[in-house]
Amino acid sequence: MSGLRAHVVVAREHFAVDVALEVAPGETVAVMGPSGAGKSTLLQALAGLEPLTAGEIAVGGRVVDRVATPRVRTEPMSRGIVLLGQDARLFPHLSVRENVAFGPRAGGVDARAARDSADDWLVRVGLPGAGDRMPRELSGGEGQRVAVARALAASPRAVLLDEPLVALDPETAGEIRRMLRDQLAGTTTIAVTHDAADAVALAERLVVIESGRVTQSGPVREVLAAPASGFVASIAGVNRVVGIAQDGGWSSDGLRLESADAASRALAASDGAALVAVFRPQDVRLVDHAVTDAAAWRTQVTRLESTLAGIRVHTPYCQVDVPLADAVGLAPGDPLRLRIDPADVRFVAGG
């Protein structure tokens, strides 16, 4: 099996993408980041479609691109890297079978053997008997299944996924996600996605890129549980509030939170240290103004946002998910009292 090691530097108009990463043989790494952070530029450079400004790319221990003297750079087709994007990009004049057989045939495999292999791959991606169909006869989800079969039939050293599910409806995306998880097992893969569900389902590790730099990396669930930036908190669906450790808890501008978590309490023992409180919007509770509650804090509504479950109330400190009935009459500027149980709060180091 082939692993991938790269230090990609690509100069852009407003900043440089400068990302180093290593993917073990057979591992899937998810890459996430805000729009314009450099994720697609990273994949384009790895695939050989974007020239490096500096750095080096090695696949299976072989350097395929290096900015040095003399310059080392292989053509995209010879890297053994396949890039799958939002558009399946099937050859419109070839049947589904011939699309899937294209890679093996280009590599010298006998035509009959390549077509037999293509039919096997179509079964594996959930399209048995579809070999004679033309790309124009396929749905979006079917087209992506064929694109996956075509990519893997070529026995690539690595597969790059550039948000291949973003244009699909939720049900189809879920089906393709499950298929990808099964078929990519054992294949070195980098998957760029905007959806935390994709990262959790497909990848062992998550790399977060912001403004062209890696800002956080590690096992997927660990990164999402301890977000190092507002962006990571947003994709994880949690509040991330910066403060300091004080008297065994978290404090900021007079607001104090406590945690029942032993590791969190240990972090909070270092008075004055930068500390981040992490908690879910659905765990915050509204407290009636007439009720005495020493643990409640005062704030105000800054914005109201409709959600599938009710209303998300935005405040200067955090977001709060409340049932629609509890939000009746609320408007921006209204005072609020909130509280959260220490069992629902975690502290992480940093600012």
C-alpha positions in Angstrom: 0.0 0.0 0.0 1.1 3.6 -0.6 1.1 6.5 1.8 1.3 10.2 1.0 3.6 12.8 2.4 3.5 16.4 1.3 4.5 19.9 2.1 2.4 22.1 -0.2 3.2 25.8 -0.6 1.2 27.7 -3.2 1.2 31.5 -3.4 -2.2 33.0 -3.8 -3.3 36.6 -4.2 -3.9 37.4 -0.6 -2.0 34.7 1.3 0.0 31.6 0.7 -1.3 28.1 1.2 1.3 26.4 3.4 0.2 22.9 4.5 2.3 19.9 5.6 0.5 16.6 6.0 1.2 12.9 6.1 -1.3 10.2 5.3 -0.4 6.6 6.3 -1.0 3.8 3.8 -4.7 3.0 3.8 -5.7 5.9 6.0 -8.4 8.4 5.3 -7.8 12.0 6.5 -10.6 14.6 6.3 -9.7 18.2 5.6 -12.1 21.0 6.6 -11.9 24.8 6.7 -13.8 27.9 5.8 -14.5 28.8 2.2 -11.4 30.2 0.6 -9.1 28.7 3.2 -7.0 26.7 0.6 -8.6 23.3 0.7 -9.2 22.8 -3.0 -5.8 24.4 -3.8 -4.2 21.8 -1.6 -6.0 19.0 -3.6 -5.2 20.6 -6.9 -1.5 20.7 -6.0 -1.4 17.1 -4.8 -3.1 16.0 -8.0 -0.5 17.9 -10.1 -3.1 20.4 -11.5 -1.7 23.4 -9.5 2.1 24.1 -9.6 3.9 24.3 -6.3 5.6 27.6 -5.2 7.7 25.6 -2.8 7.6 22.2 -1.1 7.5 18.5 -2.0 5.0 15.7 -2.6 5.8 12.0 -2.3 3.5 9.1 -3.0 4.4 5.6 -1.9 7.9 6.8 -1.0 8.5 8.3 -4.5 8.9 12.0 -4.9 6.5 13.2 -7.6 6.9 16.9 -7.2 9.6 19.0 -5.6 10.6 22.6 -6.0 14.4 22.4 -6.2 17.2 22.4 -8.6 16.8 20.4 -10.7 13.0 20.5 -10.5 11.2 17.2 -10.0 7.7 17.0 -11.3 5.7 14.1 -12.8 2.6 14.6 -14.9 -0.7 14.2 -13.2 -1.5 10.9 -14.9 1.7 9.3 -13.7 1.3 10.2 -10.0 -1.2 7.4 -9.3 -3.4 10.0 -7.6 -7.1 10.3 -8.6 -9.2 13.5 -7.8 -12.9 13.2 -7.4 -14.9 16.4 -7.2 -18.6 17.5 -7.1 -19.0 16.8 -10.8 -18.5 13.1 -11.8 -16.9 14.3 -15.1 -17.7 11.0 -16.9 -16.8 10.7 -20.6 -20.2 11.5 -22.2 -19.5 9.5 -25.4 -18.6 6.3 -23.5 -20.9 3.8 -21.8 -20.8 3.3 -18.1 -18.7 0.1 -18.5 -16.2 1.8 -20.8 -15.9 4.8 -18.4 -14.9 2.4 -15.6 -12.7 0.4 -17.9 -10.8 3.4 -19.2 -8.1 3.6 -16.4 -7.1 -0.1 -16.6 -7.1 -0.1 -20.4 -4.9 3.1 -20.4 -2.6 1.1 -18.1 -2.3 -1.7 -20.6 -4.9 -4.2 -19.3 -6.5 -6.3 -22.0 -9.9 -4.9 -23.1 -12.0 -7.9 -22.1 -10.3 -8.1 -18.7 -10.8 -4.4 -18.1 -14.5 -4.6 -19.0 -15.0 -7.6 -16.7 -13.3 -5.7 -13.9 -15.6 -2.7 -14.7 -18.7 -4.9 -14.3 -17.3 -6.1 -10.9 -16.7 -2.6 -9.8 -20.2 -1.5 -10.8 -21.6 -4.3 -8.5 -19.4 -3.1 -5.7 -20.7 0.5 -5.9 -24.3 -0.6 -6.1 -25.0 -0.4 -9.9 -25.1 -4.0 -11.1 -26.1 -4.4 -14.7 -25.6 -0.7 -15.5 -22.7 -1.1 -17.8 -24.5 -0.5 -21.1 -26.1 2.8 -19.9 -24.8 6.2 -21.0 -23.8 8.9 -18.5 -26.8 11.1 -19.7 -29.1 8.4 -18.4 -27.7 8.5 -14.8 -29.0 10.5 -11.8 -26.5 12.6 -9.9 -26.0 9.9 -7.3 -25.5 7.2 -9.9 -23.0 9.3 -11.7 -21.0 9.7 -8.5 -21.1 5.9 -8.0 -19.7 5.4 -11.5 -17.0 8.1 -10.9 -15.9 6.2 -7.7 -15.8 2.9 -9.6 -13.8 4.5 -12.4 -11.3 6.0 -9.9 -10.8 2.8 -7.9 -10.7 0.5 -11.0 -7.4 2.3 -11.9 -5.8 1.0 -8.7 -4.6 4.5 -7.6 -1.9 5.1 -5.0 -4.1 7.7 -3.4 -7.6 9.2 -3.8 -8.5 12.8 -3.3 -12.2 13.7 -2.6 -13.2 17.3 -3.1 -16.7 17.6 -1.6 -18.2 14.9 -3.8 -21.5 14.8 -1.8 -22.2 18.5 -1.6 -24.5 18.6 -4.7 -26.6 15.5 -3.7 -29.8 15.4 -1.7 -29.4 14.3 2.0 -30.8 10.7 1.3 -28.5 10.1 -1.7 -25.5 11.7 0.1 -26.0 9.3 3.0 -26.1 6.3 0.6 -23.0 7.5 -1.3 -21.2 8.2 2.0 -21.8 4.6 3.2 -20.6 3.3 -0.2 -17.4 5.4 0.0 -16.6 4.2 3.5 -16.9 0.6 2.4 -15.0 1.0 -1.0 -12.2 3.3 0.2 -11.3 1.0 3.1 -7.6 0.3 2.7 -7.0 3.1 0.2 -4.9 6.2 1.1 -7.5 9.0 0.9 -7.7 12.7 1.6 -11.3 13.9 1.8 -12.2 17.6 1.7 -15.6 18.2 3.1 -17.8 20.9 4.7 -19.9 18.4 6.7 -18.8 17.0 10.0 -20.9 13.9 9.3 -18.6 13.1 6.3 -15.5 13.5 8.5 -16.9 11.3 11.2 -18.1 8.6 8.8 -15.1 8.5 6.5 -12.0 9.5 8.3 -9.7 8.5 11.1 -8.1 12.0 11.4 -9.2 15.5 10.8 -7.0 18.4 9.6 -8.4 21.9 9.8 -7.1 24.6 7.4 -7.8 28.3 8.0 -6.2 31.1 5.9 -3.9 28.6 4.2 -2.5 27.1 7.5 -3.2 24.0 9.6 -4.9 25.3 12.8 -5.8 22.0 14.3 -5.4 18.3 13.6 -6.0 14.9 15.3 -8.5 12.1 15.6 -11.8 13.4 14.2 -13.9 13.2 17.4 -11.2 14.6 19.6 -10.9 17.7 17.3 -14.6 18.2 17.2 -14.9 17.8 21.0 -12.1 20.4 21.7 -12.4 23.1 19.0 -9.4 25.3 18.8 -11.2 28.0 16.8 -14.6 29.4 16.2 -14.8 27.7 12.8 -14.3 24.2 14.4 -16.8 25.0 17.0 -19.4 26.0 14.3 -18.9 22.7 12.4 -19.1 20.7 15.7 -22.3 22.5 16.6 -21.0 23.7 20.0 -20.4 27.0 21.8 -16.7 27.9 22.3 -16.3 30.8 24.8 -12.8 32.1 25.7 -12.0 33.1 29.3 -9.6 32.3 32.1 -9.3 29.8 34.9 -10.4 31.3 38.2 -11.1 29.6 41.6 -11.6 26.2 40.0 -13.9 27.3 37.2 -14.1 29.4 34.1 -14.5 33.2 34.1 -15.0 36.0 31.7 -16.3 39.6 32.4 -18.1 38.5 35.5 -19.6 35.4 34.0 -18.6 32.1 35.7 -19.1 28.5 34.6 -18.2 25.3 36.3 -17.6 21.8 35.0 -18.2 18.4 36.5 -15.6 16.8 34.3 -12.4 15.8 36.2 -10.0 16.8 33.4 -11.8 20.1 33.0 -11.5 20.9 36.7 -7.8 20.1 36.6 -7.3 22.7 33.9 -9.3 25.2 35.8 -7.0 24.8 38.8 -4.4 27.0 37.2 -5.7 30.5 38.1 -5.2 33.0 35.3 -4.5 30.5 32.6 -6.3 30.9 29.3 -9.3 28.6 29.3 -12.1 27.8 26.8 -15.6 26.7 27.8 -17.3 24.3 25.4 -21.0 23.4 25.6 -23.9 22.6 23.3 -26.6 25.2 22.5 -29.3 22.7 23.4 -27.9 22.3 26.9 -28.3 26.0 27.8 -31.6 26.8 29.7 -33.7 29.9 29.9 -34.4 31.0 33.5 -37.5 32.9 34.4 -36.7 36.4 35.7 -38.8 35.7 38.8 -36.8 32.6 39.7 -33.9 32.9 42.1 -30.9 31.0 40.6 -27.4 31.9 41.7 -25.9 30.0 38.8 -27.9 31.9 36.1 -26.3 34.8 34.2 -27.8 37.9 32.6 -27.4 38.6 28.9 -29.6 39.8 26.0 -30.8 38.6 22.7 -28.7 39.8 19.7 -30.4 37.7 17.0 -33.0 35.0 16.5 -32.6 32.2 13.9 -35.2 29.6 13.0 -34.0 26.0 13.1 -35.7 22.6 12.4 -36.1 22.1 16.2 -37.2 25.6 17.1 -35.3 28.8 17.6 -31.6 29.5 18.0 -31.1 32.5 20.2 -27.9 34.3 19.7 -26.4 36.3 22.7 -23.1 38.0 23.1 -21.6 35.0 24.8 -23.2 32.0 23.2 -26.0 30.4 21.2 -29.0 28.8 22.8 -31.5 26.4 21.2 -35.0 26.7 22.6 -38.4 25.2 21.7 -40.5 27.4 19.5 -43.1 27.9 22.3 -40.4 29.2 24.7 -39.2 31.8 22.2 -42.6 33.4 21.6 -42.3 37.1 22.1 -38.5 37.2 22.2 -36.9 40.0 20.1 -33.4 41.4 19.6 -32.4 43.5 22.6 -34.6 41.6 25.1 -32.9 40.7 28.4 -32.3 37.0 29.2 -31.2 34.8 32.1 -29.4 31.6 31.2 -27.9 28.7 33.0 -26.1 25.5 32.2 -25.5 22.4 34.3 -21.8 21.8 35.1 -22.2 18.2 33.7 -22.8 19.7 30.3 -19.6 21.9 30.2 -16.1 21.0 29.3 -13.0 23.2 29.6 -10.1 23.0 27.1 -6.8 24.8 27.3 -6.1 27.8 25.0 -7.5 31.1 24.1 
